[in-house]
Each structure stands twice: as C-alpha cells, then as structure tokens.
C-alpha cells in the first residue's frame, strides 16, 4: 500500500495547494463571471497529437469565440490552428527532468509538479467562461481545472475519451493500489463538472450507471480535410516522402515490372505513380505495390506483433504462388514502444513487403490516408468504451479498414460493409489475402467497401459539433 499512500498524499497535496491558491486569488481579485464567452481548451498532453481538442478549438473559433488552447507543444499542431487569429496557444513545460529516483517517487513528484504548473498557468491566462478539459489524462488536471473554475466562476466541461485508470491498469493490473485510487479520483472529481461529453454511447451509459455522470455523446468525426487524395497530390506526396523513406522510391517496384513494360524516360516516378514531365499527367504505375497504412501512439493497448505476424503469413502466400501484390506497409506515429517494434521489424526479412514507420506532418497525414489502399487498426480499448479516431479519419478518406475486435467497435466498423473485423493475426492474414487478390482490380470486396464509404455521406466534425456541442454553450449562457 506504500504506492497507494504515496499517490493519495500527492492528491492531498494537490488539493491543499489548490485551496491555498484559490483563497489567495480570491482576495486578489474581486468580482466574478466568465471572460465574455472565452473558452480554455485543455489537455495535459501533446497538443499536436490531440486532434479532437484541436477540432474543439477550431469549432469554437469558427463561432466567434476566443480560445486558449493549453497543453504541451511537443508536436506541431495543425496549420489551421496555428493560422487562427482567435486561438492562442498556452504551452506547458515538459517535466521530463523529474524522471529520477524510484518510480513511485517519480509519480508523486510529477503529479504535484504538474498540479502547480497547471494551476499557475491557468490562473495567468485570459479569464475563461468555460474550461473544456480532455480526460484522460485527468490526474491532476480535473481537480485543478475544477478549482480554477471555482475561482473564475467558470463552467467545467469534461470530454471523456476513455478512463485514465483503465489505461494505468495495462501496466499495473486492475487491483493495484494506484489504479484503485485513480478510479476513485476519476469518479469523485468527474461528478464535479458542469457538463460532460463522451465518445461513444457505451461510455455514456457507463458514466451514468457507474459514476452517476450525465454525458452527451459526441462521436469522433473526420475533419473536412480527410478525403480521397487526387492523383496529382498523391504523386507530390510520394515524391516528398521518397526523399526520406526508401519504400516510396521508384526502384522498389522494378521487380514487379515485366521486361516489356518499359517506363518513359520523361517520367518522374515514385513507387506508386509516374508523371509525364512534358504535360504533368500522372498515372498509377503498372505493377505497383499495394499501400497498407496504420497509425499508432505505440502504447500497450495496440499489439503490433499481430500485424507483423499477419505480414509473415502474407509473404508466405506469395511464396506459395498466390497472385498477390507486393506491399508497402506504413505505420505512422510516435510513442514509447516505437523503438521496441522497430527492433522487431529489423529482424524480419521480407522479399515482397517493405515497412516504414515515419512521423508525418499534420497536413501530410490526411493526404497519405486518402492515397492508401487499406487501413489496419490494432487499437484495443483499455475500457472497451472508446473508439479509435484513426478509423474515423480513414473512413473520412473512403479508406476501408481491417480492425481488431473489442466490445463497442460495432458503433463504428460495420463488418463486411465498410471494413472487416478480425481477432488474431491468422484472421487478419486471411483478410489481407482476400482483399488484395488480383489487385488492383476494380471488383471484389475492397472496391465495394470503398464504394460504400464514398456513398455513405458521413457526417463531418463541423456539422456534428454544431448539432451536439454548440447548443450546450448556447443554453448555459
């Protein structure tokens, strides 16, 4: 129980600090009321890798509200955020220097330091009418945001993406004292919010049944720039990526071409496309590999050994004479387990499959999704209650998806309609074989899934936000 006691002490310290700051600030500033509709959109994480919170900020700005977008600036946010004159970035300092000593001491010190930093930063920024906070991570941000709302007399809105304690349980186990305390904390302080959003109907029900928290479901929806990529833009992207990543270079498709299929000397070529330099006309290269894409935060809730084993089976299918295309598998993202999986990838010796793990600029990611042939999702919700945003983005680009099964996935992926659901590497390998047989034919399931997605007229983020979240702001004023 030493770990649990340490965490409890950290939470206690946070509350004492918060209460002291509240009393001091209330004496310093008289009066009340929010800052004329201004909203602080906050996440105790990397803003560049928090697309939903960036979307919130953009939607609020679109409706004329000033926004303070608070978080870590480890990765560049989207250009639309940076270019908005209504959105002001409020950076938090990275506290990596605290990672010394025993892990439990690191955790306690980090929680206290984050609480002090967050409290100070929030009290220094422009006076908000609302704080819209992402959870997780919620420790210590929910408690601090609640105290700040008391001081400013602002409204606290929590956007529940998942439960923090379930993510913590992936490392420690559900019965670990730290996990139990995190669960208690999340339920207690979650009830102190004024309004709540969540990402699925399953989470909405769970919040009410287990926490007595009333929430509104705001499904993740693709932004307007997630769409099919025109062939000319595809070629430009491939040529850009080819400067840094070998699989996008033209020579990697030469083994797919018969000797009679000569390529014009006037052509600028990537692995997937070629452009006639005389007139700028772009075509897809004959015998091109299929482009498979996945994105990840490289964390414990995504087991990429499943994909790697499926690719080994796929390679064996080709070796057995089954008519399948070569594959370029692109896995985008940053995270703690990236080096571990890169080590596993280096040990693989494929003749027909190439894997690269780039980090893409925010503007290039939707272009690559819109250029790919198939998406793969290995996200397994730690709570079974959230949905993978990467699949939402893929669907926005009319990109069919193979996704690993978990309980509420059916709210997004409709098996055999817009994609396929698998449970293990063998099932994924069979699906890859079925979908890519006779590639790039315009017949078969892969083409039908894409047609279904293009015909579905999916609701976009702006429309969904206006229908679901905007009324919440309007009714509370």
HURA-V884025 format. One record per pair of residues at least 12 apart in sequence whose ideal C-beta (glycine too) atoms are under 8 Angstrom apart, sorted by sequence separation. I is the first residue (numbers start at 1). J is the second residue. D is the distance in whole Angstrom. If there is no record, write none. Layout:
i = <I/I>
j = <J/J>
d = <D/D>
This chain:
i = <41/57/69/77/98/133/203/204/264/266/272/273/345/379/391/401/409/204/272/294/314/377/131/165/168/203/271/377/41/54/95/98/165/270/273/342/375/388/420/41/53/73/142/201/269/272/311/341/375/403/405/67/131/165/190/196/198/200/271/272/377/395/401/402/403/404/405/53/69/73/95/131/164/165/196/197/198/199/253/271/311/400/401/402/403/404/405/41/67/69/71/72/73/95/196/197/198/199/200/250/252/253/272/338/375/400/401/402/403/404/66/67/68/69/70/71/72/74/138/163/191/193/196/197/198/199/250/392/400/402/39/50/65/67/69/70/71/165/190/191/195/197/199/249/250/387/391/47/58/64/66/68/70/72/95/118/122/164/191/248/249/263/307/384/385/386/387/391/54/58/61/118/122/131/133/135/163/187/190/248/384/385/395/47/54/57/93/128/130/131/133/135/187/247/248/250/307/329/331/333/369/375/377/379/380/384/387/388/404/46/47/48/49/61/92/115/119/123/127/129/130/131/132/133/134/135/136/139/186/261/327/328/329/330/331/332/334/369/372/374/375/376/377/379/381/387/420/39/41/45/46/47/48/49/58/60/61/92/114/118/122/128/129/130/131/133/135/136/138/261/326/327/328/329/330/331/332/333/373/374/375/376/377/378/380/381/402/38/39/40/41/43/44/45/46/48/51/54/57/114/118/127/130/132/134/135/136/137/304/326/327/329/330/332/366/369/370/372/374/375/376/377/379/381/37/38/39/40/41/42/43/44/46/47/48/111/115/119/123/136/242/324/326/328/330/332/365/369/370/374/391/37/38/39/41/42/46/48/58/92/111/115/119/135/239/242/257/258/370/402/416/36/38/40/47/48/57/160/257/366/369/402/419/35/90/136/239/256/366/418/158/238/253/256/417/235/238/256/308/332/402/47/238/253/318/418/90/158/235/238/250/253/290/292/294/296/298/315/400/417/418/156/157/160/253/289/290/292/293/294/295/296/297/298/299/305/308/312/315/332/156/157/158/159/160/161/162/252/288/289/290/291/292/293/294/295/296/297/298/299/300/304/308/311/315/88/156/157/158/159/160/161/234/235/289/290/292/293/294/295/297/298/299/315/330/418/155/156/157/158/159/160/234/235/289/291/293/296/298/305/311/314/155/157/235/298/304/308/162/47/143/231/311/330/139/142/146/160/232/298/142/311/375/149/139/143/146/400/138/139/142/146/160/235/44/138/142/232/234/400/40/142/232/400/70/135/138/142/231/399/70/138/231/376/398/231/400/399/70/135/160/398/272/398/68/271/68/374/395/159/66/68/374/374/396/373/395/396/289/373/373/256/307/44/256/295/107/255/307/306/374/253/373/44/304/293/303/56/252/293/302/302/303/301/302/53/293/301/42/248/291/292/301/53/247/291/292/293/294/301/40/52/291/292/293/294/296/247/290/291/292/293/294/296/50/290/292/294/40/38/40/38/39/42/45/38/39/40/42/43/44/35/38/39/40/41/42/43/35/37/38/39/40/42/45/34/35/36/39/44/34/35/43/44/296/17/34/295/33/34/294/7/10/14/18/44/6/10/14/17/21/25/306/6/9/13/17/42/272/7/11/3/6/7/10/14/18/293/2/6/10/13/17/21/252/42/56/7/53/293/52/247/246/247/52/247/324/327/246/245/322/325/313/317/324/245/313/324/244/323/325/310/314/322/323/324/325/309/310/313/317/35/241/34/306/307/310/311/314/34/306/310/314/32/33/34/305/309/32/34/307/306/310/241/240/18/22/26/14/18/21/25/237/241/11/15/19/22/11/14/18/22/170/171/10/14/21/170/237/170/237/11/234/238/167/233/237/234/229/234/225/229/233/227/229/226/229/292/225/229/228/229/223/226/227/226/290/290/290/288/284/220/226/52/55/219/229/220/227/228/7/11/222/226/227/228/7/221/222/226/227/5/51/220/3/4/8/219/222/223/3/4/7/11/222/3/7/221/222/1/4/4/206/206/203/202/203/202/203/200/200/199/200/199/219/202/203/202/201/200/202/201/200/170/169/167/166/166/162/163/162/163/162/163/162/162/161/228/222/224/221/223/224/221/222/223/224/221/222/223/221/220/221/221/221/219/218/218/49/218/217/218/216/216/216/75/197/197/195/195/194/79/78/79/49/76/77/78/76/48/157/155/52/51/130/129/62/59/59/55/59/59/63/56/55/59/59/56/37>
j = <53/69/81/89/110/145/215/216/276/278/284/285/357/391/403/413/421/217/285/307/327/390/145/179/182/217/285/391/56/69/110/113/180/285/288/357/390/403/435/57/69/89/158/217/285/288/327/357/391/419/421/84/148/182/207/213/215/217/288/289/394/412/418/419/420/421/422/71/87/91/113/149/182/183/214/215/216/217/271/289/329/418/419/420/421/422/423/60/86/88/90/91/92/114/215/216/217/218/219/269/271/272/291/357/394/419/420/421/422/423/86/87/88/89/90/91/92/94/158/183/211/213/216/217/218/219/270/412/420/422/60/71/86/88/90/91/92/186/211/212/216/218/220/270/271/408/412/69/80/86/88/90/92/94/117/140/144/186/213/270/271/285/329/406/407/408/409/413/77/81/84/141/145/154/156/158/186/210/213/271/407/408/418/71/78/81/117/152/154/155/157/159/211/271/272/274/331/353/355/357/393/399/401/403/404/408/411/412/428/71/72/73/74/86/117/140/144/148/152/154/155/156/157/158/159/160/161/164/211/286/352/353/354/355/356/357/359/394/397/399/400/401/402/404/406/412/445/65/67/71/72/73/74/75/84/86/87/118/140/144/148/154/155/156/157/159/161/162/164/287/352/353/354/355/356/357/358/359/399/400/401/402/403/404/406/407/428/65/66/67/68/70/71/72/73/75/78/81/84/141/145/154/157/159/161/162/163/164/331/353/354/356/357/359/393/396/397/399/401/402/403/404/406/408/65/66/67/68/69/70/71/72/74/75/76/139/143/147/151/164/270/352/354/356/358/360/393/397/398/402/419/66/67/68/70/71/75/77/87/121/140/144/148/164/268/271/286/287/399/431/445/66/68/70/77/78/87/190/287/396/399/432/449/66/121/167/270/287/397/449/190/270/285/288/449/268/271/289/341/365/435/81/272/287/352/452/125/193/270/273/285/288/325/327/329/331/333/350/435/452/453/192/193/196/289/325/326/328/329/330/331/332/333/334/335/341/344/348/351/368/193/194/195/196/197/198/199/289/325/326/327/328/329/330/331/332/333/334/335/336/337/341/345/348/352/126/194/195/196/197/198/199/272/273/327/328/330/331/332/333/335/336/337/353/368/456/194/195/196/197/198/199/273/274/328/330/332/335/337/344/350/353/195/197/275/338/344/348/203/89/185/273/353/372/182/185/189/203/275/341/186/355/419/194/185/189/192/446/185/186/189/193/207/282/92/186/190/280/282/449/90/192/282/450/121/186/189/193/282/450/122/190/283/428/450/284/453/453/125/190/215/453/328/454/125/328/126/432/453/218/126/128/435/436/458/436/458/460/354/439/440/325/376/114/326/365/178/326/378/378/446/326/446/118/378/368/378/132/328/369/378/379/380/379/380/132/372/380/122/328/371/372/381/134/328/372/373/374/375/382/122/134/373/374/375/376/378/330/373/374/375/376/377/379/134/374/376/378/125/126/128/127/128/131/134/128/129/130/132/133/134/126/129/130/131/132/133/134/127/129/130/131/132/134/137/127/128/129/132/137/128/129/137/138/390/112/129/390/129/130/390/104/107/111/115/141/104/108/112/115/119/123/404/105/108/112/116/141/371/107/111/104/107/108/111/115/119/394/104/108/112/115/119/123/354/145/159/111/159/399/159/354/354/355/161/356/433/436/356/356/433/436/425/429/436/358/426/437/358/437/439/425/429/437/438/439/440/425/426/429/433/152/358/152/424/425/428/429/432/153/425/429/433/152/153/154/425/429/153/155/428/428/432/364/364/143/147/151/140/144/147/151/364/368/139/143/147/150/140/143/147/151/299/300/140/144/151/300/367/301/368/143/367/371/301/367/371/370/366/371/363/367/371/366/368/366/369/432/366/370/370/371/366/369/370/370/436/439/440/440/440/387/393/220/223/387/397/389/396/397/177/181/392/396/397/398/178/392/393/397/398/177/223/392/176/177/181/392/395/396/177/178/181/185/396/178/182/396/397/177/180/181/383/385/383/384/385/385/386/385/386/386/387/387/411/407/408/408/408/408/411/411/411/382/382/382/382/383/381/382/382/383/383/385/385/386/386/454/458/460/458/460/461/459/460/461/462/460/461/462/461/461/463/464/465/464/464/465/297/468/468/469/468/469/472/334/468/469/472/476/476/362/362/363/334/361/362/363/362/362/472/476/389/389/473/477/462/461/462/461/465/466/470/465/465/469/470/469/477>
d = <5/5/7/7/5/5/7/7/7/6/6/6/7/8/6/6/6/5/6/7/7/6/5/5/5/8/7/5/5/7/6/6/8/8/8/6/7/7/8/5/7/7/7/5/7/5/7/8/7/6/5/8/7/4/8/6/4/6/7/7/8/8/7/6/8/7/7/7/6/5/5/6/6/4/7/6/7/7/5/6/7/7/4/5/6/6/5/7/6/7/8/7/8/7/4/6/6/7/7/4/5/8/6/7/4/5/8/8/7/7/6/5/5/5/4/8/5/7/8/8/7/8/7/8/7/7/6/7/8/6/5/6/7/7/7/8/6/6/6/7/8/5/6/7/6/7/6/6/6/7/7/5/7/6/7/7/7/6/6/6/6/8/8/6/8/8/7/6/6/6/5/6/7/6/7/5/6/8/5/5/4/6/6/4/6/6/7/6/6/7/7/7/5/6/8/8/8/6/7/8/6/5/6/8/6/6/6/8/8/7/7/7/8/4/6/4/5/7/6/6/5/5/5/5/5/6/7/6/8/6/7/8/7/8/8/7/6/6/8/7/7/7/7/7/5/5/8/6/6/6/5/6/7/5/7/8/5/7/6/5/5/5/7/8/7/7/7/6/5/7/5/5/5/5/6/5/6/7/8/6/4/5/4/5/5/7/6/7/7/8/7/7/7/6/8/3/8/5/8/8/8/8/6/6/6/8/7/6/7/7/7/8/8/7/7/8/4/6/7/7/8/7/8/7/5/4/5/5/5/4/4/8/4/7/5/6/7/7/7/3/6/8/8/8/7/5/8/4/8/7/8/7/7/7/7/7/5/5/7/6/5/5/7/7/7/7/7/8/7/5/8/8/7/6/5/8/5/8/5/8/6/7/6/8/6/6/6/4/7/6/6/4/6/7/7/8/7/7/8/7/8/8/6/6/5/6/5/5/6/6/8/6/5/6/8/6/6/5/8/6/5/7/7/6/6/6/7/7/8/8/7/8/6/7/5/8/6/7/7/7/5/7/8/8/7/8/8/7/8/4/5/5/5/5/5/5/4/7/3/7/7/5/7/8/6/8/5/5/5/5/4/6/7/4/6/7/7/8/8/5/4/6/6/6/7/7/4/8/7/7/7/7/6/8/5/7/7/7/4/7/7/7/7/7/5/4/8/7/8/7/8/7/5/8/6/8/6/6/8/7/7/8/8/8/6/5/5/6/8/8/4/7/7/5/7/6/7/8/8/4/8/8/5/6/7/7/7/8/5/7/7/8/8/7/5/7/7/7/7/7/6/4/8/5/5/6/6/8/6/8/7/7/6/8/7/8/6/8/8/7/8/8/6/7/6/8/7/8/6/6/7/8/7/7/6/6/6/6/8/6/4/6/7/6/7/8/4/5/8/7/7/7/7/5/5/5/7/8/7/5/7/7/5/5/5/4/7/8/5/8/8/7/7/8/7/7/6/7/7/6/4/7/6/6/7/5/7/7/7/7/8/6/6/5/5/5/5/4/3/5/8/8/7/7/6/7/5/7/6/5/6/6/8/8/8/8/3/5/8/7/8/8/7/7/7/4/5/4/7/6/6/6/7/7/7/5/6/7/8/7/7/5/7/7/4/4/6/8/7/5/6/8/7/7/6/7/7/7/7/8/7/4/7/8/7/5/7/8/7/5/7/6/7/8/5/6/7/7/7/7/4/4/6/7/6/7/7/4/8/4/5/8/7/7/7/7/4/8/5/7/5/4/7/8/6/5/8/8/4/7/7/7/6/8/8/7/6/6/5/6/7/5/6/8/8/6/7/6/7/6/4/5/8/7/8/7/8/4/5/6/6/7/8/8/7/6/6/8/8/4/8/5/8/7/8/5/8/8/5/3/5/5/8/7/6/7/5/5/7/7/7/6/5/6/6/7/7/5/7/6/7/7/6/3/6/5/5/6/5/5/8/8/8/4/7/3/6/8/7/7/5/6/5/6/3/5/8/8/8/6/7/6/8/6/7/7/4/5/6/6/6/5/6/6/8/7/8/4/8/5/7/7/6/6/7/5/4/4/7/7/6/5/5/7/7/4/6/8/7/6/7/7/8/6/6/5/7/6/7/8/4/8/8/5/8/7/7/7/7/5/8/6/6/8/7/7/8/7/6/7/7/7/4/6/7/7/7/7/6/7/8/6/7/6/7/8/7/7/7/5/4/8/7/8/7/7/8/8/7>
